[in-house]
Amino acid sequence: MRWFVAPLIAALFLTGSGFMNALERTTEASARLAETSEEAPERTASAAEGVEDLPRVADLTQQQADAFEILADALDTSAVRVDQLNDTVADQLEQLSRLVGDIDALDPYVSCVGRRLRGLIAASSGGPVVIDRITSILAGVNQSQGRSIRHLKSINRKLTILGIVATGTGVEPPPPPGESPAPGPGAPPPGRSC
């Protein structure tokens, strides 16, 4: 029985030692739990104060998200408008290039008209001088015609008087001169011998 009691006492001692060790650990854990329980209300209040602003932060975050969505829509609209503007500018550039080409194609015709206008100005620049000369010549011709008409009237009166005298005295008129060709336009009249 000695062999049986000694191991039992040793086992009891070991079990008691383990129980005592576990009890000591449990006591220490309970003490820490009690300390933590005393600090828990302060930490909970502090955490509650830190969480108090979360609804406002969440609301502000939602407003920012809505604003970002509106901004994204506005940027999409701006991108579409910029693309349309780019297309419009490209069309205008193409039309301007065509207009420049059409103007270049008109250049020979404009140059031709310019040369003709310069020739017309050069040809007509002497016009007033020529017209003045023609006017002075026509004035001289008009004066000469007036003198010639007066002279012819005087000769006609004299011939009429001579004809009356010749008829009264019985004088026969001389035979008419031979036929001479009528002068053509632009041809000088044939000279007559004196």
C-alpha positions in Angstrom: 0.0 0.0 0.0 2.9 2.2 0.4 3.5 2.1 -3.2 0.0 3.1 -3.8 -0.2 6.0 -1.4 3.0 7.8 -2.4 2.0 8.1 -6.1 -1.4 9.2 -5.0 0.0 11.9 -2.8 2.3 12.9 -5.6 -0.6 13.0 -8.0 -2.7 15.0 -5.5 0.2 17.3 -5.0 0.7 17.8 -8.7 -3.0 18.3 -9.3 -3.3 20.7 -6.4 -0.3 22.5 -7.6 -1.8 22.8 -11.1 -5.1 23.8 -9.5 -3.4 26.5 -7.4 -1.5 27.7 -10.5 -4.8 27.9 -12.5 -6.5 29.6 -9.6 -3.7 32.1 -9.4 -4.0 32.8 -13.2 -7.8 33.1 -12.9 -7.3 35.6 -10.0 -4.9 37.7 -12.0 -7.2 37.6 -15.0 -10.1 38.6 -12.8 -8.1 41.5 -11.4 -7.2 42.7 -14.9 -10.9 42.3 -15.9 -11.9 44.4 -13.0 -9.4 47.1 -13.9 -10.6 47.0 -17.5 -14.2 47.2 -16.4 -13.4 50.3 -14.4 -11.8 51.9 -17.5 -14.5 50.7 -19.9 -17.1 53.5 -19.2 -14.4 56.1 -19.9 -13.3 54.4 -23.1 -16.9 53.8 -24.2 -17.7 57.5 -23.6 -14.5 58.6 -25.5 -15.4 56.2 -28.4 -19.0 57.5 -28.4 -17.6 61.1 -28.6 -15.4 60.0 -31.5 -18.3 58.3 -33.3 -20.7 61.3 -32.6 -19.6 63.1 -35.9 -19.9 60.0 -38.1 -23.5 60.8 -39.3 -22.4 64.3 -40.4 -19.3 62.9 -42.0 -21.4 60.3 -43.8 -23.8 63.1 -45.0 -20.9 65.2 -46.1 -19.3 62.2 -47.9 -22.7 61.6 -49.7 -22.9 65.2 -50.7 -19.3 65.0 -52.1 -20.2 61.8 -54.0 -23.2 63.5 -55.5 -21.1 66.6 -56.4 -18.5 64.3 -58.0 -21.2 62.6 -60.0 -22.6 65.9 -61.2 -19.0 67.0 -62.1 -18.5 63.8 -64.0 -21.7 64.4 -66.0 -20.6 68.0 -66.7 -17.2 66.8 -67.8 -18.9 64.3 -70.1 -21.1 67.0 -71.6 -18.1 69.3 -72.0 -16.2 66.5 -73.7 -19.1 66.1 -76.2 -19.2 69.8 -76.8 -15.4 70.0 -77.3 -15.6 67.1 -79.8 -18.4 68.9 -81.6 -16.4 72.2 -81.6 -13.4 70.2 -83.0 -15.5 68.9 -85.8 -16.9 72.4 -86.6 -13.4 73.9 -86.6 -12.2 71.0 -88.9 -15.1 71.7 -91.3 -14.3 75.4 -91.3 -10.7 74.7 -92.0 -11.6 72.5 -94.9 -14.0 75.1 -96.3 -11.4 77.8 -95.9 -8.9 75.7 -97.7 -11.4 75.3 -100.6 -12.1 79.0 -100.6 -8.3 79.8 -100.8 -8.1 77.3 -103.7 -11.0 79.0 -105.5 -9.5 82.4 -104.9 -6.2 81.2 -106.3 -8.1 79.8 -109.4 -9.6 83.3 -109.9 -6.1 84.9 -109.9 -5.4 84.6 -113.7 -8.8 86.0 -114.5 -8.4 88.9 -112.1 -4.9 89.6 -113.5 -6.4 89.5 -117.1 -9.1 92.0 -116.1 -6.4 94.2 -114.4 -4.3 94.2 -117.5 -7.3 95.2 -119.7 -8.3 97.9 -117.3 -4.8 99.3 -117.3 -4.8 99.2 -121.1 -8.2 100.9 -121.2 -6.9 103.6 -118.8 -3.8 104.1 -120.9 -5.9 104.3 -124.1 -8.4 106.6 -122.6 -5.9 108.9 -120.9 -5.3 110.7 -124.2 -9.0 111.0 -124.8 -9.5 114.5 -123.3 -6.6 115.9 -125.3 -7.9 114.4 -128.5 -11.4 115.6 -127.8 -10.1 119.2 -127.1 -8.2 119.1 -130.4 -11.3 117.8 -132.3 -13.4 120.5 -130.6 -11.0 123.2 -131.7 -10.8 121.8 -135.2 -14.6 121.6 -135.4 -14.9 125.1 -134.2 -12.5 126.2 -136.9 -14.5 124.2 -139.5 -17.7 125.7 -138.2 -16.3 129.2 -138.7 -15.0 128.3 -142.1 -18.4 126.8 -143.1 -20.1 130.0 -141.9 -17.7 132.1 -144.0 -18.1 129.8 -147.0 -21.9 129.9 -146.7 -21.9 133.7 -146.6 -19.5 133.7 -149.6 -21.7 131.2 -151.5 -24.8 133.3 -150.8 -22.9 136.3 -152.1 -21.9 134.4 -155.2 -25.4 133.1 -155.7 -26.8 136.6 -155.5 -24.3 137.8 -158.0 -25.0 134.9 -160.4 -28.7 135.6 -160.1 -28.1 139.2 -161.0 -25.8 138.2 -163.9 -28.4 135.7 -165.1 -31.1 138.4 -165.1 -28.7 140.8 -167.0 -27.7 138.0 -169.4 -31.3 137.1 -170.1 -32.2 140.8 -170.7 -29.3 141.4 -173.0 -29.6 138.0 -174.9 -26.3 136.5 -173.9 -26.1 132.7 -174.2 -24.5 130.8 -171.2 -21.3 128.9 -171.9 -21.6 125.1 -172.2 -21.2 123.1 -169.0 -17.8 121.5 -168.2 -17.3 117.8 -169.0 -18.4 115.0 -166.6 -15.9 114.4 -163.7 -16.2 111.5 -161.4 -17.7 112.2 -158.0 -15.2 112.0 -155.2 -15.4 108.9 -152.9 -15.4 109.0 -149.2 -12.0 109.5 -147.7 -10.5 110.2 -151.2 -9.3 113.8 -151.7 -11.2 115.6 -154.5 -9.4 115.9 -157.8 -7.4 119.2 -158.2 -8.8 121.8 -160.6 -6.6 123.8 -162.8 -6.8 127.5 -162.4 
